[in-house]
Amino acid sequence: MLLLYTHTTTPRLQYIVDFIGNELFDEAITVTTDEAYFKTSAQPRINYSAREFSEDEFYIRNTALLFETGIRPQTIECFEINFHKAFFETTGDFPFDIFAASFYLLSRYEEYLPHEKDAYGRYAHTNALAFREHFLSQPLVNYWLQSLKKALQFKFPGLVFRQSQFKCILTYDVDMAWSYLHKGLKRTVGGFINDARKGEWARVKDRWLVLRGKRKDPFDCFEWLDAWHLYCRVKPWFFFLAAKKTSLYDKNNSYESKAFRDLITYYANTFHLGWHPSWQSGDDPSLLKEELEWLEVVGDKQIVQSRQHYIRFSLPVTCRRLIETGIEKDFSMGYGSINGFRASVCSPFHWYDLEYEKATSLMLYPFCFMDANSLFEQKQTPQQTYNELIQYYEHIKECKGVFIPIWHNFILGTDPLYAGWREMFEVFMKETVYWDAYNDE
């Protein structure tokens, strides 16, 4: 067990100590403000304060962030250590204040400061320190923890660390289960008219053949996915969009569609069912409970997992609403505009409400890769995306973290617009996922 001394405890400090303790050890790090007790203890000890006591402790001179209240612009000056960026440089047995720096990134401190919005009204990734300092593609906090572990091992050779395991959790967002089928008369006729107006006669023909049962719907790749899940021995998560009314961004199949309800029921019974809150619910919070309750009735189970549609995720509002609705795990911690590590971490962590200065029960599961980002935002080919995907996978495997990619059924289907993406996914499943042991959540 590790003992940590500080001159005063704060919610911020306890939060990040709990996170680091959970990542590195089987037992929690004990925090004390009793200087005499700390000095006489025979345990491995970290002194996190303004002055060093003795040479047999692990000393990190603290910076101010964890002992402040309120939110204000921070002076961040990055430097490089062990080939990785760091900030909040300090003195002692570690070159920077890993507690304060990790808290800054995990709390998403910068997202509470004035910032630019992107085209969808979300926090723009171009504001982020990780983007500006070119470490968006790295799980930097996990790299820091690896360095801290080595430094502690050198200081305390007998210290026992937790044996972490790499996890791969496949996830899918089902925004629209079918392209042509189960849309209702009005949307079906409208689809024919729109395709004809645009002169897209191949799509008119395709729609007609699908509706007559002569061809499979191009978005319906569910049986094909199930075969890959069986082959790779994985149990993925399916997040279903269940908006009651369609809108510009919410185009799921109708509530009234028996086929849609049957599909949800099937995945609730076979794999893991999650909720994909609609775009409209971001404007009208009263829809949250309605959508979730409908999905729970259809799936016949309580649902405590979610991921925001279009990654419409804004701090602190979104997290507070999810907690009020009963969500315990959210998979939205990433960007809907670029791939990378929004919180610079590849481990699940509790959300810290910076305005209320308290750790919450909501567990955030960060993702770093989404096929739609690669395709629509980064304008990549399937081959370029595969290279990016494997790079993220290997980074996280090296850290023994949790790799959570996001896939969409419409991109993995047979629509000619997405030619090559299905084959890329097959290679990923066959050459990578199959060979790594899967750890179910």
GIRAHU-V605517 format. One record per pair of residues at least 24 apart in sequence whose C-alpha atoms are under 10 Angstrom apart, sorted by the first residue. I is the first residue (numbers start at 1). GAP is how many residues later the second one is. Records with the same first field share a line. If there is no record, write none. Layout:
# GIRAHU-V605517
I = GAP + GAP
This chain:
# GIRAHU-V605517
1 = 24 + 25 + 26 + 27 + 28 + 29 + 42 + 43 + 44 + 158 + 159 + 160
2 = 25 + 26 + 27 + 28 + 29 + 41 + 42 + 43 + 44 + 157 + 158
3 = 25 + 26 + 27 + 28 + 29 + 35 + 38 + 39 + 40 + 41 + 42 + 43 + 44 + 54
4 = 25 + 26 + 27 + 28 + 29 + 34 + 39 + 40 + 41 + 42 + 43 + 44 + 45 + 53 + 54 + 55
5 = 25 + 26 + 27 + 28 + 29 + 30 + 32 + 33 + 34 + 40 + 41 + 42 + 43 + 44 + 54
6 = 25 + 26 + 27 + 28 + 29 + 32 + 40 + 41 + 42 + 43 + 44 + 56
7 = 25 + 26 + 27 + 28 + 40 + 41 + 42 + 43 + 44 + 60
8 = 24 + 25 + 26 + 41 + 59
9 = 24 + 57 + 58
10 = 56 + 57 + 58 + 59 + 347 + 348
11 = 55 + 56 + 58 + 341 + 343 + 346 + 347 + 348
12 = 53 + 54 + 55 + 56 + 57 + 87 + 88 + 91 + 92 + 95 + 340 + 341 + 342 + 345 + 346 + 347
13 = 52 + 53 + 54 + 86 + 87 + 90
14 = 52 + 85 + 344 + 345
15 = 51 + 84 + 88 + 92 + 334 + 335 + 336 + 337 + 343 + 344 + 345
16 = 50 + 82 + 83 + 84 + 85 + 86 + 87 + 88 + 90 + 91 + 333 + 334 + 336 + 343
17 = 82 + 85 + 86
18 = 331 + 332
19 = 80 + 83 + 84 + 87 + 328 + 329 + 330 + 331
20 = 78 + 79 + 82 + 121 + 122 + 125 + 128
21 = 140 + 141
22 = 140 + 327
23 = 119 + 122 + 138 + 139 + 140 + 141 + 324 + 325 + 326 + 378
24 = 121 + 122 + 124 + 125 + 136 + 137 + 138 + 139 + 140
25 = 124 + 134 + 135 + 136 + 137 + 138 + 139
26 = 134 + 135 + 136 + 137 + 138
27 = 133 + 134 + 135
43 = 113 + 116
44 = 108 + 111 + 112 + 113 + 114 + 115
45 = 107 + 110 + 111
46 = 47 + 106
47 = 45 + 46
48 = 44 + 49 + 51
50 = 41
51 = 41
52 = 39 + 40
55 = 38 + 100
56 = 99 + 100
57 = 36 + 95 + 98 + 99
58 = 34 + 35 + 36 + 93 + 94 + 97 + 98
59 = 32 + 33 + 34 + 35
60 = 30 + 31 + 32 + 33 + 34 + 35 + 36 + 37 + 38 + 39
61 = 28 + 29 + 30 + 31 + 32 + 33 + 34 + 35 + 36
62 = 26 + 27 + 28 + 29 + 30 + 34 + 35 + 36 + 37 + 38
63 = 25 + 26 + 27 + 28 + 33 + 34 + 35 + 36 + 37 + 38
64 = 24 + 33 + 36
65 = 32 + 34 + 35 + 36 + 38 + 39
66 = 33 + 34 + 35 + 37 + 38
67 = 33
69 = 285 + 286 + 287 + 288
70 = 284 + 285 + 286 + 287
71 = 38 + 39 + 41 + 42 + 283 + 284
72 = 37 + 38 + 40 + 41 + 42
73 = 36 + 37 + 39 + 40 + 41
74 = 30 + 35 + 36 + 39
76 = 25 + 53
77 = 56
78 = 51 + 55
79 = 54
81 = 63 + 66
82 = 61 + 62 + 65
84 = 51 + 54 + 56 + 59 + 60
85 = 45 + 48 + 49 + 50 + 53 + 55 + 58 + 59
86 = 47 + 49 + 54 + 55 + 58
93 = 55 + 58 + 59 + 62
94 = 53 + 54 + 57 + 58
96 = 48
98 = 43 + 46 + 47 + 50
99 = 42
101 = 40 + 43
102 = 38 + 39 + 40 + 42 + 43 + 241 + 242 + 243
103 = 38 + 240 + 249
104 = 239
105 = 24 + 25 + 35 + 36 + 237 + 238 + 239 + 240
106 = 35 + 236 + 237 + 238 + 239 + 243 + 244 + 245 + 246 + 258
107 = 208 + 236 + 242 + 243 + 244 + 245 + 246 + 247 + 252
108 = 207 + 208 + 234 + 235 + 236 + 243 + 244 + 245 + 246
109 = 206 + 234 + 243 + 244 + 245 + 246
111 = 203 + 204 + 205
112 = 202 + 203 + 204 + 242 + 243
118 = 218 + 219
119 = 218
120 = 190 + 191 + 192 + 216 + 217
121 = 191 + 192 + 193
122 = 188 + 189 + 190 + 191 + 192 + 193 + 213 + 214 + 215
123 = 189 + 190 + 191 + 192 + 212 + 213 + 214
124 = 211 + 212 + 213 + 214
125 = 209 + 210 + 211 + 212 + 213 + 214 + 215 + 217
126 = 211 + 212
128 = 214 + 215
129 = 213 + 215
130 = 210 + 211 + 212 + 213 + 214
131 = 209 + 210 + 211
135 = 205 + 206 + 209
136 = 202 + 203 + 204 + 205 + 206 + 207 + 208 + 209 + 232
137 = 201 + 202 + 203 + 204 + 205 + 207 + 231 + 232 + 251 + 254 + 255 + 258
138 = 202 + 203 + 204 + 205 + 206 + 207 + 208 + 230 + 253 + 254 + 257 + 258
139 = 201 + 202 + 203 + 204 + 205 + 206 + 207 + 208 + 229 + 253 + 256 + 257 + 260 + 262
140 = 201 + 203 + 204 + 205 + 206 + 259
141 = 202 + 203 + 204 + 205 + 206 + 258
142 = 202 + 203 + 204 + 205 + 253 + 254 + 256 + 257 + 258 + 259
143 = 201 + 202 + 203 + 252 + 253 + 255 + 256
145 = 254
146 = 253
163 = 237
164 = 235 + 236 + 237
165 = 232 + 234 + 235 + 236 + 237 + 272 + 273 + 274
166 = 181 + 230 + 231 + 232 + 233 + 234 + 235 + 236 + 237 + 270 + 271 + 272 + 273
167 = 180 + 229 + 230 + 233 + 234 + 235 + 236 + 237 + 269 + 270 + 271 + 272 + 273 + 274
168 = 66 + 68 + 225 + 228 + 229 + 233 + 234 + 235 + 236 + 237 + 265 + 268 + 269 + 270 + 271 + 272 + 273
169 = 65 + 66 + 67 + 68 + 198 + 233 + 234 + 235 + 236 + 237 + 264 + 269 + 270 + 271 + 272
170 = 59 + 64 + 65 + 66 + 67 + 68 + 233 + 234 + 235 + 236 + 237 + 263 + 268
171 = 64 + 65 + 66 + 67 + 68 + 101 + 102 + 103 + 136 + 160 + 196 + 199 + 233 + 234 + 235 + 236 + 237
172 = 64 + 65 + 66 + 67 + 68 + 102 + 198 + 232 + 233 + 234 + 235 + 236 + 237
173 = 64 + 65 + 66 + 67 + 68 + 101 + 102 + 103 + 134 + 135 + 136 + 137 + 197 + 233 + 234 + 235 + 236 + 237
174 = 45 + 64 + 65 + 66 + 67 + 68 + 78 + 79 + 90 + 101 + 102 + 135 + 233 + 234 + 235 + 236
175 = 64 + 65 + 66 + 67 + 68 + 74 + 75 + 76 + 77 + 78 + 101 + 103 + 134 + 135 + 233 + 234 + 235
176 = 43 + 44 + 64 + 65 + 66 + 74 + 75 + 76 + 77 + 78 + 84 + 232 + 233 + 234
177 = 40 + 41 + 42 + 43 + 44 + 45 + 63 + 64 + 74 + 75 + 76 + 82 + 83 + 86 + 231 + 232 + 233
178 = 38 + 39 + 40 + 41 + 42 + 43 + 74 + 75 + 81 + 82 + 231 + 232 + 235
179 = 28 + 31 + 38 + 39 + 40 + 41 + 72 + 73 + 74 + 231 + 234 + 236
180 = 26 + 27 + 28 + 29 + 30 + 31 + 36 + 37 + 38 + 39 + 40 + 73
181 = 26 + 29 + 30 + 31 + 32 + 35 + 36 + 37 + 38 + 39 + 72 + 76 + 78 + 79
182 = 29 + 71 + 72 + 74 + 75 + 76 + 77 + 78
183 = 68 + 69 + 70 + 71 + 73 + 74 + 77
184 = 69 + 70 + 72 + 73
203 = 212
206 = 209
216 = 197 + 198
217 = 193 + 196 + 197 + 198
218 = 191 + 192 + 193 + 194 + 195 + 196 + 197 + 198
219 = 189 + 190 + 191 + 192 + 193 + 194 + 195 + 196
220 = 189 + 190 + 192 + 193 + 194 + 195
221 = 187 + 188 + 189 + 190 + 191 + 192 + 193 + 201
222 = 41 + 45 + 187 + 190 + 191
224 = 188 + 189
225 = 184 + 187 + 188 + 200 + 201
226 = 41 + 44 + 45
228 = 197 + 198 + 201 + 202 + 205 + 206
229 = 42 + 200 + 204 + 205
231 = 198 + 199 + 202 + 203
232 = 197 + 198 + 200 + 201 + 202 + 203 + 204 + 205 + 206
233 = 200 + 201 + 203 + 204 + 205
234 = 37 + 199 + 200 + 203 + 204 + 205 + 206
235 = 35 + 36 + 37 + 203 + 204 + 205 + 206
236 = 31 + 34 + 35 + 36 + 37 + 204 + 205
237 = 30 + 31 + 34 + 35 + 36 + 37 + 38 + 68 + 169 + 204
238 = 26 + 29 + 30 + 33 + 34 + 35 + 36 + 37 + 38 + 68 + 69 + 168 + 169 + 170
239 = 25 + 28 + 33 + 34 + 35 + 36 + 37 + 38 + 66 + 67 + 68 + 69 + 70 + 92 + 167 + 169
240 = 24 + 27 + 33 + 34 + 35 + 36 + 37 + 38 + 55 + 66 + 67 + 69
241 = 33 + 34 + 35 + 36 + 37 + 38 + 50 + 51 + 54 + 66 + 67 + 68
242 = 33 + 34 + 35 + 36 + 48 + 49 + 50 + 52 + 53
243 = 33 + 34 + 35 + 36 + 37 + 38 + 44 + 45 + 47 + 48 + 49 + 51
244 = 34 + 36 + 43 + 46 + 47 + 50
245 = 33 + 35
246 = 32 + 33 + 34
247 = 31 + 32 + 33
248 = 31 + 32
249 = 29 + 30 + 31 + 60 + 61
250 = 27 + 28 + 29 + 30 + 59 + 60
251 = 27
252 = 26
255 = 39 + 40 + 43
260 = 38
261 = 34 + 36 + 37 + 38
262 = 36 + 37
263 = 35 + 36
264 = 31 + 32 + 34 + 35 + 36
265 = 30 + 31 + 32 + 33 + 34 + 35 + 36
266 = 32 + 33
267 = 32
268 = 27 + 28 + 30 + 31 + 32 + 33 + 35
269 = 30 + 31 + 32
272 = 31 + 33 + 169
273 = 26 + 28 + 29 + 30 + 31 + 32 + 33
274 = 25 + 28 + 29 + 30 + 31 + 32 + 33 + 55 + 56 + 57
275 = 28 + 29 + 30 + 31 + 32 + 33 + 34 + 52 + 55
276 = 29 + 30 + 31 + 32 + 33 + 34 + 35 + 54 + 55 + 56
277 = 29 + 30 + 31 + 32 + 33 + 34 + 35 + 45
278 = 29 + 30 + 31 + 32 + 34
279 = 29 + 30 + 31 + 32 + 33
280 = 29
281 = 27 + 28 + 31
282 = 26 + 27 + 30 + 31 + 32 + 35 + 36 + 39
285 = 33 + 36 + 37 + 40
286 = 35 + 39
288 = 33 + 34 + 36 + 37
289 = 32 + 33 + 35 + 36 + 37
290 = 35
292 = 33 + 34 + 35
293 = 32
302 = 24 + 25
303 = 24 + 25 + 26
304 = 24 + 25 + 26 + 58
305 = 24 + 25 + 26 + 57 + 58 + 59 + 60
306 = 24 + 25 + 26 + 58
307 = 24 + 25 + 26 + 57 + 58
308 = 24 + 25 + 28
309 = 27
310 = 25 + 26 + 27 + 62
311 = 24 + 25 + 26
312 = 24
315 = 38 + 39 + 40
316 = 35 + 36 + 37 + 38 + 39 + 40
317 = 36
319 = 32 + 33 + 34 + 41 + 43 + 44 + 45
320 = 31 + 33 + 40 + 42
322 = 40
323 = 37 + 38 + 39
326 = 36
327 = 34 + 35 + 36
328 = 32 + 33 + 34 + 35 + 36
329 = 32 + 33 + 34 + 35 + 36
330 = 32 + 33 + 34 + 35 + 36
331 = 32 + 33 + 34 + 35 + 36 + 73 + 75
332 = 32 + 33 + 34 + 35
333 = 31 + 32 + 33 + 34 + 35
334 = 31 + 32 + 33 + 34 + 35 + 36
335 = 31 + 32 + 33 + 34 + 35 + 38
336 = 33 + 34 + 36 + 37 + 41
337 = 33 + 35 + 36 + 37 + 39 + 40 + 41
338 = 30 + 31 + 32 + 34 + 35 + 36 + 38 + 39 + 40
339 = 28 + 29 + 30 + 31 + 32 + 33 + 34 + 35 + 38 + 39 + 49 + 50 + 53
340 = 26 + 27 + 28 + 29 + 30 + 33 + 52
341 = 25 + 26 + 27 + 28 + 51
342 = 24 + 25 + 26
343 = 24 + 25
344 = 24
345 = 51 + 54 + 56 + 57
346 = 46 + 49 + 50 + 51 + 53 + 54 + 55 + 56 + 57 + 58
347 = 49 + 52 + 53 + 54 + 55 + 56 + 57
348 = 53 + 54
365 = 37 + 38 + 39
366 = 36 + 37 + 38 + 39
367 = 35 + 36 + 37 + 38 + 39
368 = 24 + 25 + 28 + 35 + 36 + 37 + 38
369 = 24 + 34 + 35 + 36 + 37 + 38
370 = 34 + 35 + 36 + 37 + 38
371 = 34 + 35 + 36 + 37 + 40 + 41 + 50 + 54
372 = 34 + 35 + 36 + 39
373 = 33
375 = 36 + 43 + 46
381 = 37 + 38 + 39 + 40 + 43
382 = 36 + 37 + 38 + 39 + 40 + 41 + 42 + 43
383 = 37 + 38 + 40 + 41
384 = 40
385 = 36 + 39 + 40
386 = 35 + 38 + 39 + 41 + 42
389 = 39
390 = 38 + 42
393 = 39 + 40
394 = 38
397 = 39
402 = 37
